[in-house]
Amino acid sequence: MKEKAIRKILIANRGEIALRILRTVKELGKGAVVVYEKPDSEAYYIRLADTAILIGEGPRCDYLDIERIIWAARKSGADAIHPGYGFLAENADFSEACENAGLIFIGPPPGVIRDLGNKVVARRIAAQAGIDTIPGTGDLPRGEDGVAAALKFGLEHGYPIMLKASSGGGGRGIRKVVSEKDLLVQLPLARQETLSAFNDENIYVEKCVESPRHVEIQILADRHGRIMHLGSRDCSIQRRHQKLLEIAPANLPADVLEAMYAAAIAAARQAGYVNAGTVEFLVDAHSHAFWFMEMNTRLQVEHTVTEELTGVDIVREQIRIAEGQVLDIPRERIHLMGKAVQVRINAEDPKNNFMPEGGKQVEVYQSPGGPGVRLDGVVYQGYRVPTEYDSLMVKMTIRGYNWEQTIQRLKRALQGFLIVGPATTVPFYLAICDEPDFQAECFDTGYLDTHQDIFLYPEQEREVAKLAKLIAEIHARKVNPFAY
């Protein structure tokens, strides 16, 4: 493939990830275009772009409108599109539409996205690459035949089993089934949920691996056949199958990690993969046996922990690969020295089932800093938590020379946050920092269920927060309410 320099990139996303991509685009000296829906009119990322284009009233629907995004790219003169994560990032039709419009899609080719986006096809690709997969079915037939096939699988492999959306992602479309009776109830509900989330009723059955670890391998692949890994991440601590914090590298024996690296590269090669991607595995917490789960065909939310350990700007490499350049990161650069952890500071109430605090305003905001602290976010004093979109305010990535120091820095940095207004996940993460199993780096996907004590953190507002709130009120009103 001939190299083709990109001049201007449209970022087909919003919020934190739009801002993160924008910064690298600026570093490379390329034009940066962003799009926004009306509820995002005051969003921080818009202020830093060279061009910002309103694409509709929203919410969400315009970020998912392929024709509107292509129109915005043409209007702005962009010659490439970066999809970020979420929205259209793993939509094969979007990748194809970019190609048909003469735009460079900064991600995998449409055929690869289509194959790996179907979990049944992805499992087949992994098996062809010689990688173990969890026992499972193909797409279940509709009607009674599908029920019979699911019942047969449960009888042969035993319960619990998992119902999964073939086109699923982001933790959606997954249901655990514990008995035949439960299966008869859950199967029609799973089809409805899958149709609603993915406009696709296809589901399959998979044997449930009880409380495994969830480990993923970051890979980069260019158009010249070069594929490399950037180490591992442990994403086991989750709620409702969605990640809460991520750690790199995973705490596994060196030979197990080497085997997973080889498996990830083999899967990517078998799929004809190009650009940045993540191969995800379930790992038995005791035997360290591992099974292919899926491959994400996009930038991951948690890519920052890998960047901090390797010194590789993954977005920069995505752009270089899309331009047709050769991967030229020397293998000896990937040392993975130390440990890194990312936590997602959301405007949510962990004690209330992580209920979002949409509509509330951040009255006071103070962020931490110091050695080993990286912040990627959109929050500021006066920021209104959107009701229309997700509640992520800032991602914080911490790096230390070992796990003990990383936890110490994480705790120090969390204590340095001052966020007055919405409830946040900060005190929840502080409680995790003090939990012995977390300190011992011993956790799996059942961690929250087996460590309910971490939700007993104190409710009381810190005195410093009360003082900051008072100071903010004095500044706003130009008068001290307690002066009389």
C-alpha positions in Angstrom: 0.0 0.0 0.0 1.2 3.5 -0.9 1.6 6.0 2.0 -0.9 8.8 1.9 -0.4 11.7 4.4 -3.5 12.7 6.2 -4.1 16.5 6.4 -7.2 16.9 8.4 -9.0 14.5 10.7 -12.7 14.5 11.8 -13.2 13.0 15.2 -16.6 11.2 15.1 -17.2 11.2 18.8 -17.6 13.4 21.9 -16.4 14.1 25.4 -13.3 12.8 26.9 -12.2 10.6 24.0 -12.7 13.4 21.4 -10.4 15.5 23.5 -7.8 12.8 23.9 -7.7 12.1 20.1 -7.7 15.9 19.4 -4.5 16.4 21.4 -2.6 13.8 19.4 -3.9 15.2 16.1 -2.7 18.7 17.1 0.7 17.3 18.1 1.0 15.8 14.6 0.3 19.2 13.1 -2.9 18.0 11.4 -6.2 19.8 11.2 -8.7 18.8 13.9 -12.5 18.7 13.2 -15.1 17.8 15.8 -18.8 17.3 15.6 -21.4 17.9 18.2 -25.1 17.6 19.0 -27.0 20.5 20.5 -26.7 19.2 24.1 -22.9 19.3 23.7 -22.9 23.0 22.6 -20.8 24.1 25.6 -18.6 21.0 25.7 -14.9 21.6 26.4 -13.6 19.6 23.5 -15.3 21.9 21.0 -13.1 24.9 22.2 -9.9 23.2 21.2 -10.8 22.1 17.7 -9.9 24.0 14.5 -13.5 23.4 13.3 -16.6 22.3 15.1 -19.7 21.3 13.2 -23.2 21.0 14.6 -24.7 17.8 13.3 -28.2 17.8 14.9 -30.5 18.2 17.9 -29.5 14.9 19.4 -29.2 13.3 21.8 -27.1 10.4 20.6 -28.9 9.8 17.3 -26.8 12.2 15.3 -23.5 10.7 16.6 -24.9 7.4 15.2 -25.9 8.9 11.8 -23.4 7.7 9.2 -24.7 10.1 6.5 -24.4 13.1 8.9 -20.9 12.3 9.8 -19.8 11.8 6.2 -21.5 15.1 5.4 -19.6 16.9 8.1 -16.3 15.4 6.9 -17.0 16.7 3.4 -18.1 20.1 4.6 -15.0 20.5 6.7 -12.6 19.3 4.1 -11.4 16.4 6.3 -9.7 13.5 4.5 -9.9 11.0 7.4 -12.2 10.1 10.2 -11.3 8.7 13.7 -14.3 7.0 15.4 -12.9 6.9 18.9 -14.8 4.3 21.0 -18.6 3.7 21.3 -21.1 5.1 18.8 -19.9 4.1 15.3 -16.4 2.9 16.3 -17.2 -0.8 15.6 -19.7 -0.3 12.8 -18.6 -2.0 9.6 -21.1 0.0 7.6 -19.5 3.2 8.8 -16.0 2.0 7.9 -17.3 1.0 4.4 -19.1 4.3 4.0 -15.9 6.2 4.7 -14.1 4.1 2.1 -16.8 4.7 -0.5 -16.7 8.5 0.2 -12.9 8.5 -0.4 -12.2 9.1 3.3 -9.5 7.3 5.3 -11.1 5.4 8.2 -8.7 5.3 11.1 -9.4 1.7 12.1 -9.8 -1.8 10.6 -11.3 -2.5 7.2 -15.0 -3.1 7.1 -14.8 -6.9 6.5 -12.6 -7.3 9.5 -15.0 -5.3 11.7 -17.9 -7.3 10.4 -16.3 -10.7 11.1 -15.0 -9.8 14.5 -18.2 -8.0 15.5 -20.0 -11.2 15.2 -19.0 -13.2 18.3 -19.8 -16.6 16.7 -17.6 -15.8 13.7 -14.9 -14.4 15.9 -14.8 -17.6 17.9 -14.5 -19.6 14.7 -11.5 -17.4 13.6 -9.8 -17.9 17.0 -10.3 -21.7 16.7 -8.8 -21.6 13.2 -5.8 -19.9 14.7 -5.4 -22.7 17.2 -6.7 -20.8 20.2 -8.9 -22.4 22.9 -12.4 -21.1 23.1 -15.0 -21.6 25.7 -17.5 -24.3 24.7 -20.4 -22.7 22.9 -23.0 -22.9 20.1 -23.5 -21.1 16.9 -26.4 -18.6 16.5 -29.5 -20.3 18.0 -32.3 -20.9 15.5 -35.5 -18.9 16.0 -38.5 -20.4 17.8 -38.7 -23.8 19.5 -35.6 -25.1 17.6 -33.5 -22.5 19.4 -35.0 -23.3 22.8 -34.3 -27.0 22.1 -30.7 -26.3 21.1 -30.1 -24.2 24.2 -31.6 -26.8 26.5 -29.4 -29.5 24.8 -26.3 -27.4 25.4 -27.2 -26.9 29.1 -27.8 -30.6 29.5 -24.5 -31.5 28.0 -22.3 -28.9 29.6 -24.1 -28.2 32.9 -25.2 -25.0 34.4 -24.6 -22.1 34.7 -24.4 -21.1 31.1 -24.3 -17.7 29.4 -26.7 -16.2 26.8 -24.8 -13.7 24.7 -25.7 -11.4 21.8 -23.8 -12.4 18.7 -23.3 -8.7 17.9 -22.9 -7.7 21.5 -20.3 -5.4 23.1 -19.8 -3.1 26.1 -21.2 -5.7 28.5 -24.7 -5.5 26.9 -26.7 -8.6 25.7 -25.2 -10.9 28.4 -27.3 -13.1 30.7 -26.3 -15.7 33.2 -28.6 -18.8 33.3 -28.6 -21.1 36.3 -31.1 -23.8 35.4 -33.4 -25.1 32.7 -36.3 -23.3 34.3 -34.3 -20.1 34.3 -33.3 -20.6 30.6 -36.9 -20.8 29.5 -37.5 -17.4 31.2 -34.3 -15.7 30.1 -34.1 -16.8 26.4 -37.0 -14.7 25.1 -35.9 -11.7 27.2 -32.4 -12.1 25.9 -33.7 -11.9 22.3 -35.7 -8.8 23.1 -32.7 -7.1 24.8 -30.4 -8.0 21.9 -32.9 -6.7 19.3 -33.3 -3.4 21.2 -29.5 -2.9 21.7 -28.1 -4.2 18.4 -31.1 -4.4 16.0 -30.2 -8.1 15.7 -31.9 -11.0 17.5 -29.0 -13.5 17.1 -27.8 -15.0 20.3 -25.6 -17.9 21.2 -25.0 -20.0 24.3 -21.6 -20.3 26.0 -20.5 -22.3 29.0 -20.1 -20.0 32.1 -16.6 -19.8 33.6 -17.2 -19.0 37.2 -15.4 -15.9 38.5 -12.6 -15.9 35.9 -10.1 -13.1 35.4 -10.7 -10.8 32.4 -7.3 -10.1 30.7 -6.8 -8.4 27.4 -3.8 -7.9 25.1 -3.3 -4.6 23.2 -2.1 -5.2 19.6 -1.1 -3.0 16.7 -1.1 -4.3 13.1 0.0 -2.4 10.0 -0.9 -2.9 6.3 2.4 -4.6 5.6 1.8 -7.7 7.8 3.6 -6.5 10.9 1.8 -7.2 14.1 3.0 -6.5 17.7 1.6 -6.6 21.2 1.9 -3.8 23.8 1.4 -6.0 26.8 -1.6 -7.0 28.9 -4.3 -5.4 31.0 -6.4 -6.9 33.8 -10.0 -5.7 33.6 -11.5 -8.1 36.1 -13.1 -5.6 38.5 -16.5 -4.9 36.8 -20.1 -4.1 37.4 -22.8 -5.6 35.2 -20.0 -6.9 32.8 -18.7 -3.3 32.4 -15.1 -2.4 33.5 -14.5 -0.1 36.5 -10.8 -0.1 36.7 -8.0 -1.5 34.6 -4.4 -2.5 35.6 -1.4 -3.1 33.4 0.3 -5.5 33.1 -1.8 -8.4 34.4 -0.4 -10.2 37.4 0.2 -13.6 35.7 3.3 -15.8 35.3 5.6 -14.8 32.5 5.0 -18.0 30.5 1.2 -17.5 30.6 1.6 -13.9 29.4 3.9 -15.0 26.6 1.4 -17.6 25.5 -1.4 -15.0 25.5 0.7 -12.6 23.5 1.3 -15.3 20.9 -2.4 -16.2 20.8 -3.5 -12.5 20.4 -1.1 -12.0 17.5 -2.2 -15.3 15.9 -5.9 -14.3 16.2 -5.1 -10.9 14.6 -3.2 -12.5 11.8 -5.9 -15.0 11.1 -8.5 -12.2 11.0 -6.4 -10.1 8.6 -6.4 -7.4 11.2 -5.2 -3.8 10.6 -4.8 -0.9 13.1 -5.1 -1.0 16.9 -7.2 -3.7 18.5 -7.6 -5.7 21.7 -7.9 -9.4 22.1 -9.8 -10.4 25.2 -9.4 -13.6 27.2 -11.0 -15.2 30.2 -8.4 -16.7 32.5 -9.0 -19.4 35.2 -7.9 -17.7 38.4 -6.2 -20.9 39.8 -4.9 -22.9 36.8 -4.2 -19.9 34.6 -5.8 -21.7 31.6 -7.2 -19.1 29.2 -9.8 -19.0 26.5 -10.5 -16.5 23.7 -13.5 -14.3 24.4 -13.6 -11.6 21.7 -11.6 -9.0 19.8 -12.5 -5.3 20.1 -11.9 -3.5 16.8 -11.3 -0.1 18.2 -9.4 2.0 20.7 -10.3 0.9 24.3 -11.3 3.3 27.1 -8.4 1.8 29.1 -5.7 2.3 26.5 -4.1 4.9 28.7 -2.6 2.4 31.1 -0.8 0.8 28.2 0.4 4.1 27.0 1.8 5.0 30.4 3.8 1.8 30.7 5.1 1.6 27.1 5.5 5.3 26.2 3.6 4.5 23.0 0.9 7.0 21.9 -1.6 4.5 20.5 -3.7 7.1 18.7 -0.6 8.4 16.9 0.2 4.8 15.8 -3.4 4.4 14.6 -3.0 7.5 12.4 0.4 6.4 11.1 -1.0 2.9 10.2 -4.0 4.5 8.4 -1.5 6.5 6.4 0.1 3.3 5.2 3.2 3.7 7.3 5.2 0.7 8.7 5.1 -0.1 12.4 8.6 0.9 13.5 8.4 0.5 17.3 11.5 -1.6 18.4 10.5 -4.6 20.5 13.1 -3.6 23.1 11.1 -0.4 23.8 8.2 -2.4 25.2 9.6 -3.0 28.7 6.4 -2.7 30.7 8.3 -1.4 33.7 6.2 -0.9 36.9 2.5 -1.0 37.2 -0.3 1.3 36.0 -4.0 1.6 36.9 -6.8 3.6 35.4 -10.0 4.5 37.4 -13.1 6.1 35.8 -14.3 9.1 37.9 -18.0 9.0 37.0 -20.8 11.2 38.3 -22.5 8.2 39.8 -23.7 7.0 43.2 -22.0 3.6 43.8 -24.3 3.0 46.9 -27.3 3.4 44.7 -26.4 0.8 42.1 -24.1 3.3 40.4 -27.1 5.5 39.5 -25.9 8.4 37.2 -26.2 11.9 38.7 -27.3 13.5 35.4 -28.4 17.1 35.6 -26.3 18.1 38.6 -23.7 20.8 38.4 -20.1 20.6 39.6 -20.0 23.5 42.0 -16.3 23.1 42.9 -13.7 21.1 41.1 -10.1 20.6 42.1 -7.9 17.9 40.4 -4.8 16.1 41.8 -1.4 16.1 40.2 2.2 15.1 41.0 4.4 12.2 39.9 2.8 9.4 38.0 -0.6 11.0 37.6 -2.4 11.4 34.2 -5.8 12.9 33.8 -8.0 12.6 30.7 -11.3 14.4 31.2 -13.8 17.1 30.4 -15.0 18.3 33.8 -14.5 21.8 35.2 -16.1 24.0 37.8 -19.6 24.8 36.6 -19.8 21.6 34.5 -23.3 20.1 34.2 -23.4 16.3 34.3 -25.3 15.4 31.1 -28.5 13.5 31.3 -28.3 12.7 27.6 -24.9 10.9 27.6 -22.7 8.9 29.9 -21.6 10.2 33.3 -17.8 9.9 32.8 -16.1 13.1 34.0 -12.4 12.2 34.0 -10.2 9.1 33.6 -7.2 9.0 36.0 -4.2 6.9 35.2 -1.6 6.2 37.9 1.8 4.8 37.4 4.3 3.5 40.0 7.5 1.4 40.0 5.6 -1.5 41.6 2.0 -2.4 42.7 2.5 -1.1 46.3 3.6 2.4 45.1 0.9 2.5 42.5 -1.8 2.0 45.1 -0.2 4.6 47.4 -0.2 7.1 44.5 -3.7 6.1 43.5 -4.9 6.8 47.1 -3.0 10.1 47.3 -4.4 11.2 44.0 -8.0 10.2 44.8 -7.7 12.2 48.1 -6.6 15.2 46.0 -9.9 15.4 44.1 -12.4 17.9 45.3 -15.7 17.6 43.5 -18.7 19.3 45.1 -22.1 18.8 43.5 -22.8 15.3 42.2 -21.9 12.0 44.0 -18.9 10.4 42.4 -17.0 7.1 42.3 -14.0 8.7 44.2 -14.9 7.4 47.7 -15.7 4.0 46.2 -12.2 3.7 44.7 -10.7 5.0 48.0 -12.4 2.1 49.8 -11.0 -0.4 47.2 -7.5 1.0 47.9 -7.8 -0.1 51.5 -9.2 -3.6 50.7 -6.6 -6.4 51.4 -7.3 -8.5 48.4 -6.9 -5.5 46.1 -3.7 -4.7 47.8 -2.5 -8.3 47.2 -3.6 -7.9 43.6 -6.0 -10.8 44.0 -9.3 -10.3 42.2 -11.6 -11.7 39.6 -14.8 -10.8 37.8 -16.8 -11.7 41.0 -14.8 -9.2 43.1 -17.7 -6.7 43.8 -20.0 -9.5 44.7 -17.6 -11.0 47.2 -16.4 -7.7 48.7 -19.6 -5.8 49.6 -17.8 -4.1 52.5 -16.2 -1.6 50.1 -19.7 0.0 49.7 -19.7 0.9 53.4 -17.5 3.9 52.9 -18.5 7.0 55.0 -21.2 9.4 53.5 -20.1 12.5 55.4 -18.9 15.4 53.3 -15.4 16.3 54.1 -14.8 19.6 55.9 -12.6 20.8 53.0 -15.4 20.3 50.6 -17.8 22.3 52.8 -15.3 25.1 52.9 -14.7 25.0 49.2 -18.4 25.1 48.6 -18.7 28.2 50.9 -15.8 30.0 49.1 -17.4 29.2 45.7 -20.7 30.7 46.9 -19.0 33.8 48.2 -17.3 34.3 44.8 -20.6 33.7 43.0 -22.7 36.1 45.2 -19.9 38.6 45.9 -21.1 38.4 49.5 -20.4 36.2 52.5 -23.8 34.7 53.6 -22.5 34.3 57.2 -21.1 37.8 57.5 -24.3 39.2 59.2 
